[in-house]
Amino acid sequence: MKNIVLIALALISFTVKAQGLQTGDILLQPLYCRLCELIEAEEQSIYSHMGLVIQRETETYVIESFGSGVKIVTFAEFNKKTQRGQKLLHLRFKDPAMAKYISSTQTDLTLLLRFKSKYEGLKYDEKFLWNNIDENGKEKLYCSELVVKLLNEVMVWDYPIKRMHFSQYFEEWDRYFGGYTPVDEWGNSPGDFEKSSQFIHLGEI
């Protein structure tokens, strides 16, 4: 049984490696839920979630902020949430120097250490506020906010950010936010990464 598990893990690792993922790549993910549909409608995108790739030897991991909080999961665990019939979109910095820098051994290690020391275990921000803290004074983060702030730990870049409007299905958004919809607050979304000229689309996974 142990040998079967080891073989299965090796096959997963080989598959991920064959797809050409590297540290600093971004995965945009379509999800299936009503809130996901609202996000996708608002952003005119099929993607409502995203994560940041960390490559460790033969295994690929994805850093994300999801319902249970900020964590690092295997590629297989991350991909398991993808909406049936849809695929992940693989993004990489268009500037070759930036892509090379973020994936270098030293930067890769620094990024992982910063994640472990500063971000891992923080709560998911269901209010989608750029600056939000929990009852203990610790930052809360949503998925695209986490990617920006974590990458900012190791590099300087013109990240996607804008004023949020929630104009599509506003009444439903307002019910979700309990009457305090953060209109005109700063923020971003997976759709902003999809549309950003800073990234190239390397295909679906």
Backbone torsions as a table, in degrees:
resi	resn	phi	psi	omega
1	MET	NA	-43.3	179.3
2	LYS	-59.6	-41.6	-180.0
3	ASN	-63.8	-37.6	179.0
4	ILE	-63.9	-42.8	178.8
5	VAL	-62.6	-44.0	-179.9
6	LEU	-63.6	-40.2	177.8
7	ILE	-64.6	-41.8	179.7
8	ALA	-62.3	-43.5	178.7
9	LEU	-64.4	-38.9	178.9
10	ALA	-64.4	-39.5	179.2
11	LEU	-66.5	-40.0	177.2
12	ILE	-61.5	-47.0	-179.6
13	SER	-60.9	-43.4	179.7
14	PHE	-61.8	-43.0	-179.5
15	THR	-61.6	-46.1	-179.8
16	VAL	-63.2	-44.6	179.8
17	LYS	-61.9	-38.2	-179.5
18	ALA	-65.1	-23.3	-178.9
19	GLN	-80.0	-6.2	173.1
20	GLY	78.7	25.1	177.8
21	LEU	-75.5	145.2	177.0
22	GLN	-142.9	160.1	-179.4
23	THR	-54.1	135.4	-179.8
24	GLY	96.1	-13.1	175.1
25	ASP	-69.9	156.4	-178.6
26	ILE	-120.6	137.6	177.7
27	LEU	-114.4	120.4	175.2
28	LEU	-94.8	137.3	-170.7
29	GLN	-130.3	127.6	171.0
30	PRO	-82.2	133.7	178.0
31	LEU	-120.5	164.4	179.4
32	TYR	-117.6	104.1	173.3
33	CYS	-168.5	165.5	-177.7
34	ARG	-67.0	-41.8	177.8
35	LEU	-62.1	-39.0	177.6
36	CYS	-60.4	-41.7	179.1
37	GLU	-63.4	-38.0	178.6
38	LEU	-65.5	-43.8	178.6
39	ILE	-61.2	-46.0	-177.8
40	GLU	-64.8	-39.5	178.0
41	ALA	-66.7	-41.6	-179.3
42	GLU	-63.5	-39.1	-174.9
43	GLU	-97.1	0.7	-179.2
44	GLN	53.3	51.0	-176.3
45	SER	-148.7	155.2	176.3
46	ILE	-89.6	1.0	-175.0
47	TYR	-106.1	126.1	-178.8
48	SER	-118.9	0.5	179.8
49	HIS	-147.7	162.2	-180.0
50	MET	-159.2	162.3	177.6
51	GLY	-149.5	166.8	-177.9
52	LEU	-111.8	129.3	-175.9
53	VAL	-79.7	136.7	170.3
54	ILE	-126.2	118.7	-179.6
55	GLN	-96.7	123.0	178.9
56	ARG	-123.9	104.8	-179.4
57	GLU	52.6	-115.8	-176.8
58	THR	-95.5	-1.4	-178.1
59	GLU	-111.0	144.7	177.6
60	THR	-112.3	131.8	178.9
61	TYR	-117.7	161.7	177.7
62	VAL	-131.0	128.0	174.8
63	ILE	-90.8	131.5	-177.3
64	GLU	-148.6	160.6	167.4
65	SER	-117.9	113.8	-177.0
66	PHE	-129.1	-166.1	-174.4
67	GLY	-53.8	-39.2	-178.2
68	SER	-86.8	0.6	175.9
69	GLY	117.2	-169.4	-177.9
70	VAL	-83.8	124.6	-175.8
71	LYS	-154.7	171.5	174.6
72	ILE	-118.0	130.6	-176.3
73	VAL	-130.9	164.4	174.9
74	THR	-71.1	159.8	176.1
75	PHE	-56.3	-42.4	-179.2
76	ALA	-60.9	-41.4	178.1
77	GLU	-64.3	-42.9	179.7
78	PHE	-63.1	-48.0	-175.5
79	ASN	-66.9	-23.0	-178.4
80	LYS	-60.6	-25.3	-179.1
81	LYS	-81.8	-14.1	-174.6
82	THR	-56.2	135.4	179.5
83	GLN	-55.4	135.4	-178.8
84	ARG	-58.4	133.7	-179.9
85	GLY	87.6	-4.8	178.9
86	GLN	-115.7	172.0	-179.6
87	LYS	-135.3	163.7	173.8
88	LEU	-73.7	150.8	172.2
89	LEU	-108.0	128.3	-174.6
90	HIS	-97.3	118.1	179.2
91	LEU	-114.9	151.1	174.0
92	ARG	-144.5	149.4	176.1
93	PHE	-54.1	133.0	-179.1
94	LYS	-67.9	-38.0	179.1
95	ASP	-69.0	114.5	-177.5
96	PRO	-57.6	-34.1	-179.2
97	ALA	-66.7	-40.0	179.0
98	MET	-67.4	-43.5	179.1
99	ALA	-62.4	-39.9	179.6
100	LYS	-68.6	-41.1	-178.6
101	TYR	-63.4	-48.0	-175.6
102	ILE	-67.3	-27.1	-178.5
103	SER	-94.9	-2.1	-179.7
104	SER	-64.7	155.4	-175.7
105	THR	-56.7	-45.7	-177.3
106	GLN	-66.9	-46.3	-179.6
107	THR	-66.7	-40.0	177.7
108	ASP	-55.7	-47.1	-179.6
109	LEU	-66.8	-42.1	178.8
110	THR	-61.6	-42.6	179.6
111	LEU	-60.9	-44.9	-179.5
112	LEU	-65.8	-41.4	179.4
113	LEU	-65.7	-40.1	177.4
114	ARG	-64.0	-40.5	177.5
115	PHE	-60.5	-48.1	-177.0
116	LYS	-63.2	-39.1	-174.4
117	SER	-84.6	-27.0	-170.5
118	LYS	-118.1	-28.6	-169.6
119	TYR	-116.4	-35.8	-174.5
120	GLU	-57.7	130.9	178.1
121	GLY	92.3	-7.6	176.4
122	LEU	-66.1	158.7	-176.2
123	LYS	-83.0	152.5	174.2
124	TYR	-72.4	139.5	-179.4
125	ASP	-97.8	97.5	-179.2
126	GLU	-74.9	-8.8	178.7
127	LYS	-93.5	-6.5	177.4
128	PHE	55.0	46.5	177.9
129	LEU	-103.3	137.9	-176.1
130	TRP	-67.7	-32.0	176.1
131	ASN	-128.4	101.3	-176.6
132	ASN	-141.9	142.1	-180.0
133	ILE	-129.3	157.1	178.7
134	ASP	-89.7	-172.2	-176.2
135	GLU	-66.7	-14.6	178.9
136	ASN	-101.7	8.1	178.8
137	GLY	79.8	11.5	178.3
138	LYS	-95.2	146.7	-175.8
139	GLU	-66.4	142.6	171.5
140	LYS	-108.0	142.9	-173.2
141	LEU	-136.8	141.0	168.8
142	TYR	-100.4	172.4	-164.2
143	CYS	-58.1	-52.2	-175.8
144	SER	-72.8	-29.0	175.2
145	GLU	-65.5	-43.5	178.9
146	LEU	-58.3	-45.4	-178.2
147	VAL	-60.2	-44.7	179.3
148	VAL	-62.0	-50.7	-173.8
149	LYS	-69.4	-33.9	177.5
150	LEU	-70.4	-44.6	177.5
151	LEU	-62.1	-32.5	178.8
152	ASN	-65.8	-15.1	177.1
153	GLU	-69.7	-23.6	-173.9
154	VAL	-125.1	-3.2	-177.7
155	MET	-157.2	162.1	175.3
156	VAL	-109.9	125.8	-178.4
157	TRP	-154.5	160.8	-177.6
158	ASP	-88.9	80.0	-172.6
159	TYR	-74.4	155.0	-180.0
160	PRO	-70.5	123.2	175.1
161	ILE	-152.8	148.6	-175.8
162	LYS	-159.4	174.1	172.3
163	ARG	-81.2	129.7	-179.0
164	MET	-88.7	143.1	-174.2
165	HIS	-121.4	-31.1	179.7
166	PHE	54.3	41.4	-174.9
167	SER	-80.4	-23.4	177.6
168	GLN	-84.6	125.9	-179.2
169	TYR	56.8	46.6	-174.5
170	PHE	-57.3	-41.3	-178.4
171	GLU	-60.5	-39.0	178.9
172	GLU	-70.1	-38.7	174.5
173	TRP	-61.0	-42.8	-177.1
174	ASP	-65.1	-35.0	174.5
175	ARG	-66.5	-41.1	179.3
176	TYR	-60.7	-42.7	-177.8
177	PHE	-86.6	3.1	178.3
178	GLY	66.5	32.1	178.0
179	GLY	87.9	1.5	-179.2
180	TYR	-121.4	55.4	-179.5
181	THR	-65.9	126.7	-174.8
182	PRO	-77.8	58.8	179.5
183	VAL	-64.4	136.1	178.8
184	ASP	71.0	5.4	172.6
185	GLU	-77.2	153.5	178.6
186	TRP	-70.9	146.1	178.1
187	GLY	-179.4	-172.6	175.3
188	ASN	-159.4	-178.8	-175.4
189	SER	-153.2	166.2	173.5
190	PRO	-56.1	-34.2	178.9
191	GLY	-61.5	-31.3	178.0
192	ASP	-67.9	-35.8	175.9
193	PHE	-68.9	-39.2	178.5
194	GLU	-59.7	-38.6	-175.6
195	LYS	-90.1	-12.4	-174.5
196	SER	-66.2	137.0	177.9
197	SER	-76.8	-4.8	-179.7
198	GLN	-78.7	-12.3	-174.9
199	PHE	-121.6	148.1	171.1
200	ILE	-102.8	148.6	178.5
201	HIS	-93.3	116.4	-177.2
202	LEU	-95.7	7.5	176.0
203	GLY	111.8	176.7	-179.8
204	GLU	-94.1	151.4	177.5
205	ILE	-122.5	NA	NA
